[in-house]
Amino acid sequence: MNATTQSSGQATRERLLQAAARIVARDGMEAATTAAIAAEAGVAEGTLYRHFDSKDDLLIASYRQMKQEVFLGAGAGLDTSIAPQERLKLTWKAIYLAYRANKDAFAFGQRFAESALAEREGGEAGRAVARMVGDLRKAGIASGDFKNLPPDLLGGLFMAPISYLLKAEMKGRKWTDVELDAAADSVLAGWRK
């Protein structure tokens, strides 16, 4: 396979991943048929099977990619040497802003997480996120700043406000910077000793 063919194949794969996410975000999991995904990606339906074993595998890959882009992208620029309390707030706000900039990613993630495929996905997408939040938790516990609560509980305290605020935004609510800072402070309050 030459470089042009490989590059073209990657571009097609990426179009399929993005098309699946857009359809799910816009119309729900049921609407993400192989025909609809292929049409949205601008390829023949059979092309999907050259890149993925099944529609479910495509949706799982799309979910994993979205999680990686949002969470790892949000955490990439953060200085890990700053105090855990400030880093928590910055991480929370970076993830919120990443989802705000791509509300389709948020809607897709919500719908996927509520589907039967979430269990089949096996939590791979969440493990990278858990590592990032877990490292932050450990640093905060070591410094005496954070409660030593189970990681899943702290993760819930971290993500629930993001979900609430984004759902309200999708219905037309606009949050001010002051309100977002207050939300980040409330997340910190849930973690703080």
N, C-alpha and C positions, 0 to 999 in steps of 0.2 A: 504494500500500500504506500503510495507516494504522499508527500506532505500536503499537497493540495486536496487529495481525497480524504486524508485524515482530518484536515481542517474543516472541510465541507461536512464531514460526518459529525464532528464536534458541534458545528453550528446548527445542524439539524437536530441533534440531541438536545441542545440548549433550547431551541425553539419549541420542541415537544414539552420539555420541563416547564417552560414559561407558559405555554398554552394551557397545560393541565392546571397549573396554579390559578391562572386568570379565570378559567371556567368555573372551578370550584369556588373561588372567591365571589364571583358574580352570581352564579346560579345554583351552587350546591354540589355535593358529591354525586348525586344521581345524574346530574347533567353531564358529567365528565365521561361520556362514552368514547370509545376509540374513534368513531367517526367524527364526533364533535372536536376532539383533541386534534386529530389530523387536519381537519378543516381550519381550525384556529391557527395551527402551525403552518398551514399552507403546503402540506405534504400529502401524499397518498396514504390511505389508512394502513396499508401493509408496511409502510416505512416504519411505523411505530415498533413493529416486531423485529426490525433489524437492530434496534437500539435497546429494547426492553423485552423481557420474556412475556410480560403481561401488562395490562393496564394498571393493575395493582402495583406492580414493581415500578412503573413510571410514577405513579402518585406518591409512593414511598420515597423514591429518589428525589422527587420535587420537594417534598416536605423536608427531607434532610438537608437539601441544598438551601432552602429558605431559612431554616433554623441557623445553619452555619453562617450564612451571609449576614443575617440580622444580629445574632448574638456575638459571634466572633468579630464581625466588623465593628460592632459597638464597643467591644472591649479592647480592640487592637491599639487604639491610640491612648489608652489610659496609662498613666504613670503608676506602676505598682509600688513605688516607694512612698507614695503619699499615705497619710493616716487612713486606717480602714474606714472610719466614719465618713470622711470626705470622699473616699474612693467608692463607697457604697452608693452615695447620692449621685456621683458622677456616672457610675455604671448604670444605675436605674434610669437616669435621665437620658443617657446615650441610647439605651435600648428602647425607651419610649419614643424618642425622636426618630430612631430608625424605623420603627413601625409606623409612626405618624407620616413619615415620608413615603412609605409604601403600605398603604392601608390594605391593598390586595393581599400582601404577605400576611398581615394580621388576620384578615378574614379567612384566608386559606388555612392558616395554622389552626384557627379556632374550629373550623369545620372538620379538618382532618382529625384533630384531637378528639372530637366527639364521635368519630366513625369507628367501625370495626377494624379498619386498617391500622389504627393507632396501636393496637395490641400487637398486630403482625409486624409493625415497624420495629418493635422490640426495644424502644428507648434509646436507640443509637444517637438520634438527634439531640436528645436531652442530656446525654452523657457529657458532651462538650460544654454545654451550658452548666451542668452540675459541677463540672471541674472548675469553671470560672467562678461560680457563686461559692463553691466549696473552699476554694483558695482564699476568697475574701472572708468567708466565715472563720476559717482557721486563723487568719491574720488578726481578725477582730477579737477572737477568743484569747489568742496569745497576748495581745496588748491589753486585755482586760476591758475592752470596749463593748463586746457583744456577749449576749446570752449564749450559753452552751445548749441550744435547742437542736432538735433533729433537723438535718439539712432540708428535708422535704417540707417541714413546717416553715422554716425561714424562706425557702423558695416560694411557697404559697403567699407569704406576707410580702414578698418582693414582687411577684407577678400580678396579684389580684388588683392592685390599683392601676397598673398599666392596662389591664383588660377593661376595667370599668371606665377609665378615662377615654380610651380609644373607642369603645362602643358608644359613649356619649358623643364623641366627636363625629362619628359616622352618622349620627342622627342630627348633626348641625351645631352642637355645642362647641364653642371655642374657648380653650383654656388659656389664661394669661400666664406669663412667666412667673408671676407671684404665686399663682395657684399651683403651677407645676413644682415650684420650689417647696411649697407647703406639702404637696403630696410626697415629694422625696423626703422631706423631714419626717412625715408620718411613717414612711417605710423604715427610716432609720430608728424612729422611736420603738417600732416593733422589734428591732434587732438589739437595740442598746440595752446594756446592763442597768 
